[in-house]
Amino acid sequence: MTYACEDCGFLFCRVGSIKECPFCEKPNIRPATEEEIGMLEKLLEQGKPSLKIKEGETL
Ligand SMILES: [Zn+2]
């Protein structure tokens, strides 16, 4: 399952459910959109397990 943090824009994969962001530790987690999942999959291929989207940056 891929998740995105509404607070800081962190994208990450976790098995099972998660209640807070591993980056900012806030509980504003939502399932990632298909577009975000596609982006993260590309990063995973490059060996990067997560992505921090900078504020104001578009997908
Ligand atoms: Zn966060």
PDB file of the backbone (N, CA, C, O) and the ligand in Angstrom, with CONECT records:
HET     ZN  A 101       1
ATOM      1  N   MET A   1       0.842  -1.202   0.000  1.00  0.00           N
ATOM      2  CA  MET A   1       0.000   0.000   0.000  1.00  0.00           C
ATOM      3  C   MET A   1       0.876   1.251   0.000  1.00  0.00           C
ATOM      4  O   MET A   1       1.864   1.340   0.729  1.00  0.00           O
ATOM      5  N   THR A   2       0.496   2.196  -0.820  1.00  0.00           N
ATOM      6  CA  THR A   2       1.258   3.443  -0.892  1.00  0.00           C
ATOM      7  C   THR A   2       0.463   4.570  -0.235  1.00  0.00           C
ATOM      8  O   THR A   2      -0.742   4.704  -0.448  1.00  0.00           O
ATOM      9  N   TYR A   3       1.142   5.355   0.546  1.00  0.00           N
ATOM     10  CA  TYR A   3       0.494   6.434   1.276  1.00  0.00           C
ATOM     11  C   TYR A   3       1.161   7.772   0.965  1.00  0.00           C
ATOM     12  O   TYR A   3       2.324   7.840   0.567  1.00  0.00           O
ATOM     13  N   ALA A   4       0.378   8.831   1.162  1.00  0.00           N
ATOM     14  CA  ALA A   4       0.922  10.179   1.047  1.00  0.00           C
ATOM     15  C   ALA A   4       0.551  10.953   2.299  1.00  0.00           C
ATOM     16  O   ALA A   4      -0.524  10.759   2.866  1.00  0.00           O
ATOM     17  N   CYS A   5       1.441  11.824   2.721  1.00  0.00           N
ATOM     18  CA  CYS A   5       1.165  12.678   3.879  1.00  0.00           C
ATOM     19  C   CYS A   5       0.596  14.002   3.386  1.00  0.00           C
ATOM     20  O   CYS A   5       1.178  14.661   2.525  1.00  0.00           O
ATOM     21  N   GLU A   6      -0.549  14.382   3.945  1.00  0.00           N
ATOM     22  CA  GLU A   6      -1.185  15.641   3.552  1.00  0.00           C
ATOM     23  C   GLU A   6      -0.412  16.835   4.089  1.00  0.00           C
ATOM     24  O   GLU A   6      -0.508  17.938   3.551  1.00  0.00           O
ATOM     25  N   ASP A   7       0.343  16.614   5.135  1.00  0.00           N
ATOM     26  CA  ASP A   7       1.029  17.722   5.786  1.00  0.00           C
ATOM     27  C   ASP A   7       2.308  18.113   5.070  1.00  0.00           C
ATOM     28  O   ASP A   7       2.510  19.281   4.737  1.00  0.00           O
ATOM     29  N   CYS A   8       3.179  17.125   4.831  1.00  0.00           N
ATOM     30  CA  CYS A   8       4.492  17.450   4.286  1.00  0.00           C
ATOM     31  C   CYS A   8       4.675  16.918   2.864  1.00  0.00           C
ATOM     32  O   CYS A   8       5.684  17.213   2.224  1.00  0.00           O
ATOM     33  N   GLY A   9       3.705  16.129   2.356  1.00  0.00           N
ATOM     34  CA  GLY A   9       3.815  15.641   0.987  1.00  0.00           C
ATOM     35  C   GLY A   9       4.713  14.436   0.824  1.00  0.00           C
ATOM     36  O   GLY A   9       5.101  14.101  -0.295  1.00  0.00           O
ATOM     37  N   PHE A  10       5.047  13.782   1.910  1.00  0.00           N
ATOM     38  CA  PHE A  10       5.912  12.611   1.876  1.00  0.00           C
ATOM     39  C   PHE A  10       5.157  11.424   1.290  1.00  0.00           C
ATOM     40  O   PHE A  10       4.029  11.137   1.690  1.00  0.00           O
ATOM     41  N   LEU A  11       5.784  10.738   0.341  1.00  0.00           N
ATOM     42  CA  LEU A  11       5.201   9.524  -0.263  1.00  0.00           C
ATOM     43  C   LEU A  11       5.993   8.321   0.210  1.00  0.00           C
ATOM     44  O   LEU A  11       7.223   8.354   0.249  1.00  0.00           O
ATOM     45  N   PHE A  12       5.286   7.257   0.570  1.00  0.00           N
ATOM     46  CA  PHE A  12       6.015   6.084   1.063  1.00  0.00           C
ATOM     47  C   PHE A  12       5.145   4.841   0.957  1.00  0.00           C
ATOM     48  O   PHE A  12       3.919   4.924   0.889  1.00  0.00           O
ATOM     49  N   CYS A  13       5.798   3.698   0.944  1.00  0.00           N
ATOM     50  CA  CYS A  13       5.112   2.406   0.901  1.00  0.00           C
ATOM     51  C   CYS A  13       5.200   1.750   2.265  1.00  0.00           C
ATOM     52  O   CYS A  13       6.246   1.768   2.913  1.00  0.00           O
ATOM     53  N   ARG A  14       4.088   1.171   2.690  1.00  0.00           N
ATOM     54  CA  ARG A  14       4.088   0.398   3.933  1.00  0.00           C
ATOM     55  C   ARG A  14       3.170  -0.811   3.740  1.00  0.00           C
ATOM     56  O   ARG A  14       2.133  -0.728   3.082  1.00  0.00           O
ATOM     57  N   VAL A  15       3.574  -1.921   4.325  1.00  0.00           N
ATOM     58  CA  VAL A  15       2.685  -3.071   4.370  1.00  0.00           C
ATOM     59  C   VAL A  15       1.747  -2.872   5.555  1.00  0.00           C
ATOM     60  O   VAL A  15       2.197  -2.569   6.660  1.00  0.00           O
ATOM     61  N   GLY A  16       0.456  -3.040   5.332  1.00  0.00           N
ATOM     62  CA  GLY A  16      -0.509  -2.839   6.407  1.00  0.00           C
ATOM     63  C   GLY A  16      -0.876  -1.382   6.563  1.00  0.00           C
ATOM     64  O   GLY A  16      -0.519  -0.541   5.738  1.00  0.00           O
ATOM     65  N   SER A  17      -1.592  -1.096   7.627  1.00  0.00           N
ATOM     66  CA  SER A  17      -2.059   0.274   7.807  1.00  0.00           C
ATOM     67  C   SER A  17      -1.061   1.072   8.636  1.00  0.00           C
ATOM     68  O   SER A  17      -0.263   0.520   9.393  1.00  0.00           O
ATOM     69  N   ILE A  18      -1.132   2.379   8.467  1.00  0.00           N
ATOM     70  CA  ILE A  18      -0.221   3.263   9.193  1.00  0.00           C
ATOM     71  C   ILE A  18      -1.033   4.466   9.653  1.00  0.00           C
ATOM     72  O   ILE A  18      -1.954   4.902   8.963  1.00  0.00           O
ATOM     73  N   LYS A  19      -0.698   4.984  10.788  1.00  0.00           N
ATOM     74  CA  LYS A  19      -1.512   6.061  11.359  1.00  0.00           C
ATOM     75  C   LYS A  19      -0.829   7.416  11.296  1.00  0.00           C
ATOM     76  O   LYS A  19      -1.493   8.451  11.348  1.00  0.00           O
ATOM     77  N   GLU A  20       0.487   7.418  11.184  1.00  0.00           N
ATOM     78  CA  GLU A  20       1.141   8.720  11.108  1.00  0.00           C
ATOM     79  C   GLU A  20       2.298   8.711  10.116  1.00  0.00           C
ATOM     80  O   GLU A  20       2.863   7.667   9.792  1.00  0.00           O
ATOM     81  N   CYS A  21       2.625   9.897   9.652  1.00  0.00           N
ATOM     82  CA  CYS A  21       3.696  10.070   8.682  1.00  0.00           C
ATOM     83  C   CYS A  21       5.049   9.741   9.313  1.00  0.00           C
ATOM     84  O   CYS A  21       5.353  10.236  10.398  1.00  0.00           O
ATOM     85  N   PRO A  22       5.867   8.916   8.654  1.00  0.00           N
ATOM     86  CA  PRO A  22       7.192   8.598   9.214  1.00  0.00           C
ATOM     87  C   PRO A  22       8.153   9.781   9.121  1.00  0.00           C
ATOM     88  O   PRO A  22       9.212   9.776   9.747  1.00  0.00           O
ATOM     89  N   PHE A  23       7.783  10.785   8.345  1.00  0.00           N
ATOM     90  CA  PHE A  23       8.673  11.932   8.175  1.00  0.00           C
ATOM     91  C   PHE A  23       8.353  13.033   9.185  1.00  0.00           C
ATOM     92  O   PHE A  23       9.238  13.490   9.909  1.00  0.00           O
ATOM     93  N   CYS A  24       7.086  13.460   9.234  1.00  0.00           N
ATOM     94  CA  CYS A  24       6.733  14.571  10.132  1.00  0.00           C
ATOM     95  C   CYS A  24       5.928  14.100  11.342  1.00  0.00           C
ATOM     96  O   CYS A  24       5.657  14.882  12.254  1.00  0.00           O
ATOM     97  N   GLU A  25       5.539  12.800  11.350  1.00  0.00           N
ATOM     98  CA  GLU A  25       4.845  12.195  12.483  1.00  0.00           C
ATOM     99  C   GLU A  25       3.470  12.786  12.746  1.00  0.00           C
ATOM    100  O   GLU A  25       2.952  12.689  13.858  1.00  0.00           O
ATOM    101  N   LYS A  26       2.876  13.398  11.727  1.00  0.00           N
ATOM    102  CA  LYS A  26       1.506  13.890  11.868  1.00  0.00           C
ATOM    103  C   LYS A  26       0.542  12.838  11.321  1.00  0.00           C
ATOM    104  O   LYS A  26       0.911  12.057  10.444  1.00  0.00           O
ATOM    105  N   PRO A  27      -0.693  12.811  11.833  1.00  0.00           N
ATOM    106  CA  PRO A  27      -1.618  11.728  11.466  1.00  0.00           C
ATOM    107  C   PRO A  27      -2.419  11.993  10.197  1.00  0.00           C
ATOM    108  O   PRO A  27      -3.449  11.354   9.981  1.00  0.00           O
ATOM    109  N   ASN A  28      -1.975  12.918   9.357  1.00  0.00           N
ATOM    110  CA  ASN A  28      -2.749  13.256   8.161  1.00  0.00           C
ATOM    111  C   ASN A  28      -2.309  12.426   6.958  1.00  0.00           C
ATOM    112  O   ASN A  28      -1.779  12.951   5.979  1.00  0.00           O
ATOM    113  N   ILE A  29      -2.542  11.119   7.056  1.00  0.00           N
ATOM    114  CA  ILE A  29      -2.137  10.194   6.006  1.00  0.00           C
ATOM    115  C   ILE A  29      -3.340   9.838   5.140  1.00  0.00           C
ATOM    116  O   ILE A  29      -4.444   9.627   5.642  1.00  0.00           O
ATOM    117  N   ARG A  30      -3.111   9.776   3.843  1.00  0.00           N
ATOM    118  CA  ARG A  30      -4.159   9.305   2.927  1.00  0.00           C
ATOM    119  C   ARG A  30      -3.520   8.338   1.945  1.00  0.00           C
ATOM    120  O   ARG A  30      -2.307   8.365   1.740  1.00  0.00           O
ATOM    121  N   PRO A  31      -4.346   7.472   1.328  1.00  0.00           N
ATOM    122  CA  PRO A  31      -3.804   6.613   0.271  1.00  0.00           C
ATOM    123  C   PRO A  31      -3.309   7.476  -0.883  1.00  0.00           C
ATOM    124  O   PRO A  31      -3.939   8.477  -1.225  1.00  0.00           O
ATOM    125  N   ALA A  32      -2.200   7.102  -1.477  1.00  0.00           N
ATOM    126  CA  ALA A  32      -1.651   7.867  -2.593  1.00  0.00           C
ATOM    127  C   ALA A  32      -2.533   7.717  -3.831  1.00  0.00           C
ATOM    128  O   ALA A  32      -3.184   6.688  -4.016  1.00  0.00           O
ATOM    129  N   THR A  33      -2.550   8.740  -4.670  1.00  0.00           N
ATOM    130  CA  THR A  33      -3.270   8.658  -5.934  1.00  0.00           C
ATOM    131  C   THR A  33      -2.477   7.795  -6.919  1.00  0.00           C
ATOM    132  O   THR A  33      -1.300   7.512  -6.698  1.00  0.00           O
ATOM    133  N   GLU A  34      -3.133   7.382  -8.005  1.00  0.00           N
ATOM    134  CA  GLU A  34      -2.441   6.557  -9.001  1.00  0.00           C
ATOM    135  C   GLU A  34      -1.229   7.280  -9.565  1.00  0.00           C
ATOM    136  O   GLU A  34      -0.199   6.660  -9.829  1.00  0.00           O
ATOM    137  N   GLU A  35      -1.348   8.582  -9.748  1.00  0.00           N
ATOM    138  CA  GLU A  35      -0.237   9.375 -10.268  1.00  0.00           C
ATOM    139  C   GLU A  35       0.948   9.344  -9.308  1.00  0.00           C
ATOM    140  O   GLU A  35       2.098   9.178  -9.715  1.00  0.00           O
ATOM    141  N   GLU A  36       0.639   9.506  -8.032  1.00  0.00           N
ATOM    142  CA  GLU A  36       1.693   9.476  -7.011  1.00  0.00           C
ATOM    143  C   GLU A  36       2.332   8.088  -6.915  1.00  0.00           C
ATOM    144  O   GLU A  36       3.544   7.960  -6.745  1.00  0.00           O
ATOM    145  N   ILE A  37       1.494   7.052  -7.027  1.00  0.00           N
ATOM    146  CA  ILE A  37       2.014   5.686  -6.975  1.00  0.00           C
ATOM    147  C   ILE A  37       2.968   5.454  -8.150  1.00  0.00           C
ATOM    148  O   ILE A  37       4.019   4.833  -7.990  1.00  0.00           O
ATOM    149  N   GLY A  38       2.595   5.956  -9.331  1.00  0.00           N
ATOM    150  CA  GLY A  38       3.461   5.832 -10.502  1.00  0.00           C
ATOM    151  C   GLY A  38       4.804   6.504 -10.288  1.00  0.00           C
ATOM    152  O   GLY A  38       5.848   5.967 -10.659  1.00  0.00           O
ATOM    153  N   MET A  39       4.766   7.695  -9.679  1.00  0.00           N
ATOM    154  CA  MET A  39       6.009   8.422  -9.390  1.00  0.00           C
ATOM    155  C   MET A  39       6.886   7.634  -8.429  1.00  0.00           C
ATOM    156  O   MET A  39       8.096   7.514  -8.617  1.00  0.00           O
ATOM    157  N   LEU A  40       6.248   7.104  -7.401  1.00  0.00           N
ATOM    158  CA  LEU A  40       7.014   6.381  -6.379  1.00  0.00           C
ATOM    159  C   LEU A  40       7.588   5.090  -6.955  1.00  0.00           C
ATOM    160  O   LEU A  40       8.701   4.691  -6.612  1.00  0.00           O
ATOM    161  N   GLU A  41       6.820   4.438  -7.837  1.00  0.00           N
ATOM    162  CA  GLU A  41       7.328   3.206  -8.451  1.00  0.00           C
ATOM    163  C   GLU A  41       8.600   3.471  -9.252  1.00  0.00           C
ATOM    164  O   GLU A  41       9.521   2.654  -9.257  1.00  0.00           O
ATOM    165  N   LYS A  42       8.643   4.624  -9.932  1.00  0.00           N
ATOM    166  CA  LYS A  42       9.854   4.978 -10.681  1.00  0.00           C
ATOM    167  C   LYS A  42      11.036   5.164  -9.730  1.00  0.00           C
ATOM    168  O   LYS A  42      12.153   4.737 -10.021  1.00  0.00           O
ATOM    169  N   LEU A  43      10.776   5.804  -8.597  1.00  0.00           N
ATOM    170  CA  LEU A  43      11.841   6.007  -7.606  1.00  0.00           C
ATOM    171  C   LEU A  43      12.298   4.690  -7.003  1.00  0.00           C
ATOM    172  O   LEU A  43      13.482   4.489  -6.734  1.00  0.00           O
ATOM    173  N   LEU A  44      11.329   3.790  -6.795  1.00  0.00           N
ATOM    174  CA  LEU A  44      11.690   2.487  -6.231  1.00  0.00           C
ATOM    175  C   LEU A  44      12.621   1.732  -7.173  1.00  0.00           C
ATOM    176  O   LEU A  44      13.534   1.033  -6.733  1.00  0.00           O
ATOM    177  N   GLU A  45      12.376   1.882  -8.485  1.00  0.00           N
ATOM    178  CA  GLU A  45      13.252   1.244  -9.466  1.00  0.00           C
ATOM    179  C   GLU A  45      14.676   1.782  -9.363  1.00  0.00           C
ATOM    180  O   GLU A  45      15.643   1.084  -9.669  1.00  0.00           O
ATOM    181  N   GLN A  46      14.787   3.033  -8.929  1.00  0.00           N
ATOM    182  CA  GLN A  46      16.109   3.646  -8.757  1.00  0.00           C
ATOM    183  C   GLN A  46      16.682   3.387  -7.361  1.00  0.00           C
ATOM    184  O   GLN A  46      17.753   3.886  -7.015  1.00  0.00           O
ATOM    185  N   GLY A  47      15.951   2.598  -6.566  1.00  0.00           N
ATOM    186  CA  GLY A  47      16.437   2.244  -5.243  1.00  0.00           C
ATOM    187  C   GLY A  47      16.100   3.255  -4.167  1.00  0.00           C
ATOM    188  O   GLY A  47      16.665   3.221  -3.074  1.00  0.00           O
ATOM    189  N   LYS A  48      15.163   4.171  -4.482  1.00  0.00           N
ATOM    190  CA  LYS A  48      14.747   5.149  -3.474  1.00  0.00           C
ATOM    191  C   LYS A  48      13.374   4.751  -2.924  1.00  0.00           C
ATOM    192  O   LYS A  48      12.395   4.718  -3.670  1.00  0.00           O
ATOM    193  N   PRO A  49      13.301   4.457  -1.658  1.00  0.00           N
ATOM    194  CA  PRO A  49      12.067   3.902  -1.095  1.00  0.00           C
ATOM    195  C   PRO A  49      10.996   4.938  -0.784  1.00  0.00           C
ATOM    196  O   PRO A  49       9.865   4.559  -0.479  1.00  0.00           O
ATOM    197  N   SER A  50      11.298   6.202  -0.848  1.00  0.00           N
ATOM    198  CA  SER A  50      10.292   7.200  -0.500  1.00  0.00           C
ATOM    199  C   SER A  50      10.589   8.503  -1.225  1.00  0.00           C
ATOM    200  O   SER A  50      11.654   8.681  -1.815  1.00  0.00           O
ATOM    201  N   LEU A  51       9.626   9.399  -1.166  1.00  0.00           N
ATOM    202  CA  LEU A  51       9.763  10.672  -1.867  1.00  0.00           C
ATOM    203  C   LEU A  51       9.182  11.787  -1.016  1.00  0.00           C
ATOM    204  O   LEU A  51       8.094  11.663  -0.452  1.00  0.00           O
ATOM    205  N   LYS A  52       9.925  12.869  -0.937  1.00  0.00           N
ATOM    206  CA  LYS A  52       9.408  14.052  -0.277  1.00  0.00           C
ATOM    207  C   LYS A  52       9.084  15.076  -1.353  1.00  0.00           C
ATOM    208  O   LYS A  52       9.972  15.573  -2.047  1.00  0.00           O
ATOM    209  N   ILE A  53       7.784  15.387  -1.481  1.00  0.00           N
ATOM    210  CA  ILE A  53       7.384  16.413  -2.443  1.00  0.00           C
ATOM    211  C   ILE A  53       7.494  17.775  -1.774  1.00  0.00           C
ATOM    212  O   ILE A  53       6.901  18.028  -0.725  1.00  0.00           O
ATOM    213  N   LYS A  54       8.262  18.633  -2.407  1.00  0.00           N
ATOM    214  CA  LYS A  54       8.450  19.957  -1.810  1.00  0.00           C
ATOM    215  C   LYS A  54       7.168  20.775  -1.933  1.00  0.00           C
ATOM    216  O   LYS A  54       6.373  20.578  -2.852  1.00  0.00           O
ATOM    217  N   GLU A  55       6.990  21.669  -1.018  1.00  0.00           N
ATOM    218  CA  GLU A  55       5.809  22.516  -1.005  1.00  0.00           C
ATOM    219  C   GLU A  55       5.712  23.306  -2.306  1.00  0.00           C
ATOM    220  O   GLU A  55       6.693  23.900  -2.754  1.00  0.00           O
ATOM    221  N   GLY A  56       4.530  23.312  -2.906  1.00  0.00           N
ATOM    222  CA  GLY A  56       4.323  24.069  -4.131  1.00  0.00           C
ATOM    223  C   GLY A  56       4.725  23.323  -5.386  1.00  0.00           C
ATOM    224  O   GLY A  56       4.474  23.793  -6.496  1.00  0.00           O
ATOM    225  N   GLU A  57       5.340  22.177  -5.226  1.00  0.00           N
ATOM    226  CA  GLU A  57       5.773  21.383  -6.372  1.00  0.00           C
ATOM    227  C   GLU A  57       4.578  20.585  -6.908  1.00  0.00           C
ATOM    228  O   GLU A  57       3.817  20.006  -6.134  1.00  0.00           O
ATOM    229  N   THR A  58       4.420  20.559  -8.225  1.00  0.00           N
ATOM    230  CA  THR A  58       3.292  19.812  -8.789  1.00  0.00           C
ATOM    231  C   THR A  58       3.756  18.446  -9.245  1.00  0.00           C
ATOM    232  O   THR A  58       4.940  18.216  -9.488  1.00  0.00           O
ATOM    233  N   LEU A  59       2.804  17.553  -9.353  1.00  0.00           N
ATOM    234  CA  LEU A  59       3.152  16.179  -9.730  1.00  0.00           C
ATOM    235  C   LEU A  59       3.377  16.064 -11.209  1.00  0.00           C
ATOM    236  O   LEU A  59       3.678  14.978 -11.705  1.00  0.00           O
TER     237      LEU A  59
HETATM  238 ZN    ZN A 101       4.304  14.149   6.789  1.00  0.00          ZN2+
END
